[in-house]
Amino acid sequence: MSLPPETLDFAAKVFDLARQGDEQTLRMYLDAGLPPNLTNDKGNTLLMLSAYAGHASTVRLLHEKGADVNRLNDRQQSPLAGAIFKNEEEVVRLLVELGADPRLGDPSAIQSAKIFGQIRWLDLLGATEAERAAPVM
């Protein structure tokens, strides 16, 4: 079963809104019943796309509307690890504040911080001495 073209077009538009940080339009759709954990064909949620694009206020809105900050995409990546990869400081801090688990995913946010030379995040992420010393795979 395939979806009608207009449904696919709408979904593409909504994911673009998340990437662009268009809070006003997203809020309108969420208030009208859009699922806050809507995922695209790669398993990326609206929150994941907003986090990756550095839109902290949109991430906060999505969380307030019920989006899961720990939802992994199809590649087992977390929004927090993605924000660390992109070095989105405000988003990283917000996701930690909202309860994102730094040990979820592959690589986890802690592993991502080490892989991408963002070791300044290890304290905020609560990395243990063993996690700090573990080799990066």
TORLO-935065 format. One record per residue: x, y, z of N, C-alpha, C in turn. Coordinates in nm, 2 decimals, decimal comma. Example, Ala and Ser with C-alpha at 12.3 -4.5 7.8 and 13.67 -1.06 7.14 Angstrom:
! residues 2
  n_east  n_north    n_up  ca_east  ca_north   ca_up  c_east  c_north    c_up
    1,32    -0,57    0,78     1,23     -0,45    0,78    1,32    -0,33    0,78
    1,28    -0,22    0,71     1,37     -0,11    0,71    1,29     0,00    0,79
//
This chain:
! residues 137
  n_east  n_north    n_up  ca_east  ca_north   ca_up  c_east  c_north    c_up
    0,08    -0,12    0,00     0,00      0,00    0,00    0,09     0,12    0,00
    0,06     0,21   -0,09     0,14      0,34   -0,09    0,05     0,46   -0,06
    0,11     0,56    0,00     0,03      0,68    0,04    0,01     0,76   -0,08
   -0,10     0,84   -0,08    -0,13      0,94   -0,19   -0,02     1,04   -0,20
    0,01     1,09   -0,32     0,11      1,19   -0,34    0,10     1,31   -0,25
   -0,03     1,36   -0,23    -0,05      1,48   -0,14   -0,01     1,45    0,00
   -0,02     1,33    0,05     0,02      1,29    0,18    0,17     1,29    0,19
    0,24     1,24    0,09     0,38      1,24    0,09    0,44     1,38    0,08
    0,37     1,46    0,00     0,42      1,60   -0,01    0,40     1,68    0,12
    0,29     1,65    0,19     0,27      1,71    0,32    0,38     1,67    0,42
    0,40     1,54    0,42     0,51      1,49    0,52    0,64     1,55    0,49
    0,68     1,56    0,36     0,81      1,62    0,32    0,81     1,77    0,37
    0,70     1,84    0,36     0,69      1,98    0,40    0,71     1,99    0,56
    0,65     1,90    0,63     0,66      1,90    0,78    0,81     1,87    0,82
    0,87     1,78    0,75     1,01      1,75    0,79    1,10     1,87    0,75
    1,07     1,94    0,64     1,14      2,06    0,61    1,12     2,17    0,71
    1,00     2,18    0,77     0,97      2,28    0,87    1,06     2,25    0,99
    1,07     2,13    1,03     1,16      2,09    1,14    1,30     2,13    1,12
    1,35     2,10    0,99     1,49      2,14    0,96    1,51     2,29    0,96
    1,41     2,36    0,92     1,42      2,51    0,92    1,39     2,58    1,05
    1,34     2,50    1,14     1,31      2,56    1,27    1,18     2,65    1,27
    1,09     2,62    1,19     0,96      2,70    1,18    0,87     2,66    1,29
    0,89     2,72    1,40     0,81      2,68    1,52    0,66     2,71    1,51
    0,63     2,83    1,45     0,49      2,87    1,44    0,41     2,77    1,36
    0,46     2,73    1,24     0,38      2,64    1,16    0,38     2,50    1,22
    0,49     2,45    1,28     0,49      2,32    1,35    0,39     2,32    1,46
    0,39     2,43    1,54     0,30      2,44    1,65    0,15     2,42    1,61
    0,12     2,49    1,50    -0,01      2,48    1,44   -0,05     2,34    1,40
    0,05     2,27    1,34     0,02      2,13    1,30    0,01     2,04    1,42
    0,10     2,06    1,51     0,10      1,97    1,63   -0,03     1,99    1,71
   -0,07     2,12    1,72    -0,20      2,15    1,79   -0,32     2,08    1,72
   -0,30     2,07    1,59    -0,41      2,00    1,51   -0,40     1,85    1,51
   -0,30     1,80    1,58    -0,30      1,65    1,59   -0,18     1,58    1,52
   -0,09     1,66    1,46     0,03      1,59    1,40    0,11     1,52    1,51
    0,14     1,39    1,49     0,22      1,32    1,59    0,36     1,38    1,62
    0,39     1,41    1,74     0,52      1,47    1,77    0,64     1,38    1,74
    0,62     1,25    1,74     0,73      1,16    1,71    0,72     1,11    1,56
    0,66     1,18    1,47     0,65      1,15    1,33    0,79     1,12    1,28
    0,81     1,01    1,21     0,94      0,98    1,15    0,94     0,98    1,00
    1,06     1,01    0,94     1,07      1,00    0,80    1,11     0,86    0,76
    1,15     0,84    0,63     1,18      0,71    0,58    1,32     0,66    0,63
    1,39     0,74    0,71     1,52      0,70    0,77    1,50     0,69    0,92
    1,38     0,70    0,97     1,36      0,69    1,11    1,39     0,82    1,19
    1,42     0,93    1,12     1,45      1,05    1,19    1,32     1,12    1,23
    1,31     1,16    1,35     1,20      1,23    1,40    1,21     1,38    1,37
    1,10     1,45    1,39     1,10      1,60    1,38    1,21     1,66    1,47
    1,21     1,60    1,59     1,31      1,65    1,69    1,45     1,62    1,65
    1,48     1,51    1,60     1,61      1,48    1,55    1,66     1,58    1,44
    1,57     1,60    1,35     1,60      1,69    1,24    1,62     1,84    1,29
    1,54     1,88    1,38     1,56      2,01    1,44    1,69     2,02    1,52
    1,72     1,92    1,60     1,84      1,91    1,68    1,96     1,92    1,59
    1,96     1,84    1,48     2,07      1,83    1,39    2,10     1,97    1,32
    1,99     2,04    1,30     2,00      2,17    1,23    2,02     2,29    1,33
    2,03     2,26    1,46     2,06      2,36    1,55    1,95     2,45    1,60
    1,83     2,40    1,59     1,71      2,48    1,63    1,66     2,44    1,77
    1,73     2,50    1,87     1,70      2,46    2,01    1,56     2,49    2,05
    1,51     2,61    2,01     1,37      2,64    2,05    1,27     2,55    1,99
    1,30     2,50    1,87     1,21      2,40    1,80    1,22     2,27    1,87
    1,33     2,23    1,92     1,35      2,11    1,99    1,27     2,12    2,12
    1,28     2,23    2,19     1,20      2,25    2,31    1,05     2,24    2,28
    1,00     2,30    2,18     0,86      2,30    2,14    0,82     2,15    2,12
    0,89     2,08    2,04     0,86      1,94    2,01    0,86     1,85    2,13
    0,95     1,88    2,22     0,95      1,80    2,35    0,83     1,84    2,43
    0,79     1,96    2,44     0,67      2,01    2,51    0,55     1,94    2,46
    0,55     1,91    2,33     0,43      1,85    2,26    0,44     1,70    2,27
    0,54     1,64    2,33     0,55      1,50    2,35    0,65     1,42    2,27
    0,74     1,49    2,20     0,85      1,42    2,13    0,95     1,36    2,22
    0,99     1,24    2,19     1,09      1,17    2,27    1,23     1,21    2,23
    1,30     1,26    2,33     1,44      1,31    2,31    1,54     1,19    2,29
    1,49     1,07    2,33     1,58      0,95    2,32    1,54     0,86    2,21
    1,46     0,90    2,12     1,42      0,81    2,01    1,53     0,80    1,90
    1,58     0,68    1,88     1,69      0,66    1,78    1,63     0,65    1,64
    1,71     0,69    1,54     1,67      0,67    1,40    1,71     0,53    1,36
    1,69     0,50    1,23     1,71      0,36    1,18    1,86     0,32    1,18
    1,95     0,42    1,19     2,09      0,39    1,20    2,14     0,39    1,35
    2,04     0,39    1,44     2,07      0,38    1,59    2,14     0,51    1,64
    2,11     0,62    1,57     2,17      0,75    1,62    2,07     0,82    1,70
    2,12     0,89    1,80     2,03      0,97    1,89    2,04     1,12    1,85
    1,93     1,20    1,89     1,94      1,34    1,86    2,06     1,40    1,94
    2,09     1,36    2,06     2,20      1,41    2,13    2,34     1,39    2,06
    2,36     1,27    2,01     2,48      1,24    1,94    2,49     1,32    1,81
    2,38     1,34    1,74     2,37      1,42    1,62    2,41     1,57    1,65
    2,36     1,62    1,76     2,39      1,76    1,80    2,53     1,77    1,84
    2,59     1,67    1,90     2,74      1,68    1,93    2,82     1,67    1,80
    2,78     1,58    1,71     2,85      1,58    1,58    2,85     1,71    1,51
    2,74     1,78    1,52     2,72      1,91    1,45    2,77     2,03    1,54
    2,82     2,00    1,66     2,87      2,10    1,75    2,76     2,21    1,78
    2,64     2,16    1,80     2,53      2,26    1,83    2,52     2,28    1,98
    2,59     2,37    2,03     2,61      2,39    2,18    2,47     2,40    2,25
    2,39     2,50    2,20     2,26      2,52    2,27    2,17     2,40    2,27
    2,17     2,33    2,16     2,09      2,21    2,15    2,14     2,10    2,24
    2,28     2,08    2,24     2,33      1,98    2,33    2,29     2,00    2,48
    2,31     2,13    2,52     2,28      2,16    2,66    2,13     2,14    2,68
    2,04     2,18    2,59     1,90      2,16    2,61    1,86     2,01    2,61
    1,91     1,93    2,52     1,88      1,79    2,52    1,92     1,72    2,66
    2,04     1,76    2,71     2,08      1,71    2,84    1,98     1,75    2,95
    1,94     1,88    2,94     1,84      1,93    3,04    1,71     1,86    3,03
    1,67     1,82    2,91     1,54      1,75    2,89    1,55     1,60    2,91
    1,67     1,55    2,95     1,68      1,41    2,99    1,73     1,32    2,88
    1,79     1,37    2,78     1,85      1,28    2,68    1,96     1,19    2,74
    1,96     1,07    2,71     2,05      0,97    2,76    2,18     0,97    2,68
    2,29     1,01    2,74     2,42      1,02    2,66    2,48     0,88    2,63
    2,42     0,77    2,68     2,47      0,64    2,65    2,39     0,56    2,55
    2,28     0,62    2,50     2,20      0,56    2,40    2,26     0,57    2,26
    2,23     0,47    2,18     2,27      0,48    2,04    2,41     0,42    2,01
    2,44     0,42    1,88     2,56      0,37    1,83    2,61     0,45    1,71
    2,71     0,54    1,73     2,77      0,56    1,86    2,69     0,64    1,96
    2,71     0,63    2,08     2,64      0,71    2,18    2,69     0,85    2,18
    2,62     0,94    2,25     2,67      1,08    2,26    2,81     1,09    2,32
    2,84     1,01    2,42     2,97      1,01    2,48    3,07     0,96    2,38
    3,04     0,86    2,31     3,14      0,81    2,20    3,15     0,91    2,09
    3,04     0,97    2,05     3,05      1,08    1,95    3,14     1,19    1,99
    3,13     1,23    2,11     3,21      1,34    2,16    3,36     1,31    2,15
    3,39     1,19    2,18     3,53      1,14    2,17    3,57     1,13    2,02
    3,49     1,07    1,94     3,52      1,04    1,80    3,54     1,18    1,72
    3,46     1,28    1,75     3,46      1,40    1,68    3,54     1,51    1,75
    3,62     1,47    1,85     3,71      1,56    1,92    3,63     1,67    2,00
    3,51     1,64    2,05     3,43      1,73    2,13    3,44     1,69    2,27
    3,56     1,67    2,32     3,57      1,61    2,46    3,52     1,71    2,57
    3,51     1,84    2,53     3,46      1,94    2,63    3,32     1,90    2,68
    3,25     1,81    2,61     3,11      1,77    2,65    3,11     1,66    2,75
    3,22     1,59    2,77     3,22      1,47    2,85    3,18     1,50    3,00
    3,21     1,61    3,05     3,16      1,64    3,19    3,01     1,66    3,19
    2,96     1,74    3,10     2,81      1,76    3,09    2,74     1,63    3,07
    2,80     1,54    2,99     2,73      1,41    2,96    2,75     1,31    3,07
    2,83     1,34    3,17     2,84      1,25    3,29    2,93     1,13    3,26
    3,02     1,15    3,17     3,11      1,04    3,13    3,19     0,99    3,25
    3,20     0,86    3,27     3,28      0,80    3,37    3,42     0,80    3,33
    3,51     0,77    3,43     3,65      0,75    3,39    3,67     0,64    3,29
    3,60     0,53    3,31     3,61      0,42    3,22    3,56     0,46    3,08
    3,46     0,53    3,07     3,41      0,58    2,94    3,51     0,67    2,87
    3,57     0,76    2,95     3,67      0,85    2,90    3,80     0,78    2,85
    3,83     0,67    2,92     3,95      0,59    2,88    3,93     0,49    2,77
    3,80     0,45    2,75     3,77      0,35    2,65    3,82     0,39    2,51
    3,88     0,30    2,44     3,92      0,33    2,30    3,80     0,37    2,21
    3,82     0,45    2,12     3,71      0,49    2,02    3,72     0,39    1,91
    3,60     0,33    1,88     3,59      0,23    1,77    3,55     0,30    1,64
//
